[in-house]
Amino acid sequence: MAPPKFSELHFYDSARHEKWRIPVVFDDEAIVALNKPSGLPVIPERWHPEWPCLRRIAAERMNAPIFVVHRLDAGTSGLILFAKTESAHRELCRQFAQHQVEKTYVALVKGEVIQDALTIQRPLGPNPQQPGAMMIARRGKPAVTAIRVLERFRGFTLIEAQPQTGRQHQIRVHLQAIGHPLLVDPVYGQTETFFLSSIKTKFYLKEGRTEQPLIRRLTLHASSLRFHHPERKELMALAAPEAKDFQAVVKNLRKYAAK
């Protein structure tokens, strides 16, 4: 009997008091691709290893072995690929290690990026002053990120980023290094939220009301992957749409911060 197919995985995370709804982008006998929500780690967190993670949720809900082949930061949303067999795991890990997988992200950043396209080549290493964070380091590991502008607004830019290497926090640190950190990034951009009032000139709240942020997580989304299927060898091109909060920010920037 063929295994059941899922369009979405549901899980109530009592540790984080969060109900996760995880869209299934692709699923067959060898691989599964999910659209990870922001805030859910791919593997167990260092400080709370007992808390749920995406791999554990997928394995439980799909009743199948789930092998990790790459990762996303917990705060980054978007496309994540898992293997379901040991042979698929080995082959996908080889493709990632040999940089044969094309990874594309979309990001909202502070400031207006002048160049339509640029390549950032700056080595990265751990930040000794900030455990868990990375920094530009002369003796760090090589890191390369290609950037392309998708849309400019007054004071902000929507970009596409393609990391050629897979260093921790690579896109976030490289964007900070060129003076355009993520619109929301508490570590590398010193910003935890983004409010409509920051771009809408005539913004009013009723008495007693408190403004809620348009978005309160990293404005970085893993939008697509191109790779070869580990068993059939055919070229796969998978894409995951941005979450509603990300789309809402873009919509309001077009309305209130259009150039």
N, C-alpha and C positions, 0 to 999 in steps of 0.2 A: 504493500500500500504506500502511495506517495505521501510524503509529509505534508501537513496542512500549510497553506500559504497565508501570510499575514499582510495586511495593509498598514497596520499600526500596532505597536506594542503599548500596553497600558500598565502602569505600575505606581502604587502609592508608596512614597518614600517617607516612612514615619520618622526617620532620623532628621530629615531636612524639612518635614512637613510640606511636601511637594508632591503633586500628582503629575507624573511624567507621561506625556503622550509622544511616542517616538515613531515617526513615519518610517515604513520599510520602503526603501527606494528600489532594491533589487534583491531577489532571493532565489537560489537554486540549490542543487545538491552540493556544490563546492564552496560557494561564497554567499555572504549576505552584506548588503550595504544599508546603513541606517542614516537618517537625518537627525543627528544628535542635538538635543536642546542645550542651550547654555546653562551652566551650573552643574551639569552631571558629568563626573569624571569618567574617562574610558576605563581606567583600572582603579583599584582601591587607592584612596588618598593616604598620604603618609601619616597624617595626624589622626585619621579615623579609618583604619583599614577594615573595620567591621561594617562600615556604612555601605549602602548599595552603590554599584558602579554599572556602567553601560554593559560591559562584558557579562557580568553576573546576571543582570536583568535579561539580556538577550538569551543567554543559555537556559535560564529558568523558563522564560515565556515560550521559547521556541523548542524547548526540550531537545536540544542538540548541542554537541560540543562546539565551542566558540574559541577561535584562536586569534590573538591580537597580532596584527601585522604593521600597524602604525598607530599614532596617537594624535589627539588634539588636546589643547589646554582645556581644563574644565570650563572656563569661561567662554571659550570659542564654540560657536554652534556650527552645524553643518555635516557634510558627508564623511562618514567613517566606514571603512571596509574591514570586514572580518573574514577569516577562512573557517570552513566547517569540517575540513579534513586535514590530516597531517601533511599530505602531499601538496594540497593547495596552499597550506601555510608556508611550506618550504619555498615554493615557487614564487609566491607573492613577496615574501621577505627578500628573495633574491632580486626581484624587480625593483623594490624600494631601495635596497642597498646599492644597486648599480645605477640608480637615478633614471630608471626606465619608466617611471610613473610620472605623468604630468599632473601636478597639483595646482589648482587655481582657487584663489580666495577673493572675496570682495570685502572692502573695508571702508568705513567712513573715518576720515582723519581731520584733524584741526588744520586750519590754514588752507590756502589755495596753492596747490602744487603747480609750479610754473611749467615744467617740462611735461610734454605729452607722454613721454616714455623715458625711463632711465633704469639702469642696473646698479644696484648697491652691492659692493663687494667689500665687506668689512668683517674681520674675524671676531668671533664671539667667545667669551669665557665667563665663568661664574663671577658674580659680584661679591667680593669678600666682605663688603660693608652691608650687604643685604642678602642674607641666606635665602636660597631658592630663586633669586633673580639673576639675570644675565646682564652682560655689559660688553661694549666694544673693548676688545683686549688685543694688544699688539701681538702677543704670543698665543692668542686663542686659536680655535679651530676655524678653518676657512668657511665662510658663509656667503652665499650669493642669492639675491632676491631681485627679480625683474618686476618693475612697476609700470603700470599703464593707467593713465587717467581715463575714467569713464564719464565723469560729469563734474563740473565745477559749480560751486555756490558762493555766496558772499561769506567768506571766512571758513569755508569747509570744502572738502573734495571727496568724491566717491571714486575709489580706485580699484583696480584689479592687481593682485599680487601673485606671482608665481615663484615660489622658493625652489631654487635649483639644488639646495642642500637642505638637510632636515635637522637643524640645530634647535635646541630648546628656546622658545620665545623668539625665534628668529625674526619673523615679520614685525613683531611689536618693537623689538630693539632697533631694527634697521629703520623703521619709520620714525622712531624717536631721534635717531642719529641724524636724520636729514631735516629735523625740525618740524615734522608732521606726525606727532604721535596719534594713536587712535583717539577718536572723539571721546570715548569712554574707556579709560584704562587706569585703575587706581595705582598700579605699580609704575608704569612707564609714562603715564600722562597726567598723573595726579588729579584725575577726574573720575568720580564714581557714578555720576548721573548726568543726564542731559534733559533740560526742561524746555518746553515750548516757549516760555516767557523769554528765553535767551535769544529768540529769533523773531518773535511776533511783537511788533511795536506796541500795538494797542491790546494789551493782555490784561484782563481783569478777572478777579475771583470774587465770588459772592462772599459776604461777610461770614466768617467762621470756617470757611473752606481752606484746605491746604492743597497746594499744587502738587500733583503727582508727576514724576518724571516720565518722559516719553520712553526712555530706555535707561536701565540701570545695570547693564552688563557690557562686556567687551563688544565693541562695534566691529567685530571680525567674524566672517562666516566662510567656512570651507564649502565652496559652491560646486566644484566638479573634480572628477578624477578620470584620467585616461590611462588605461593599462591593458595588458593582454590577459584574457581569461586563463587561469592556471591549468585548466584541463583542455578546453577546446582551442586555446591559443588565438582565438579571434580578438580583434581590438574592441575593447569596451569603452564607452563614453557615458559616464553616469553624472547626473546633476541633481542638486538638492536646492529647492527654493529657500530664500531667506525667511526667517520667522516674522510674525506679524509686527513685533516691536521694531525690528530693523526696517521693515517696509514702511512703517508709520513715520519713522524719522526721515527717510528719503522723501516721502510724500509731502511732509511739512516743510522740508528744506526747499523743495521745488515750489511750494506755495509762498513761503515767506522769506526765502533767502536766494531767490533766483537771480542770476546775473543779467 
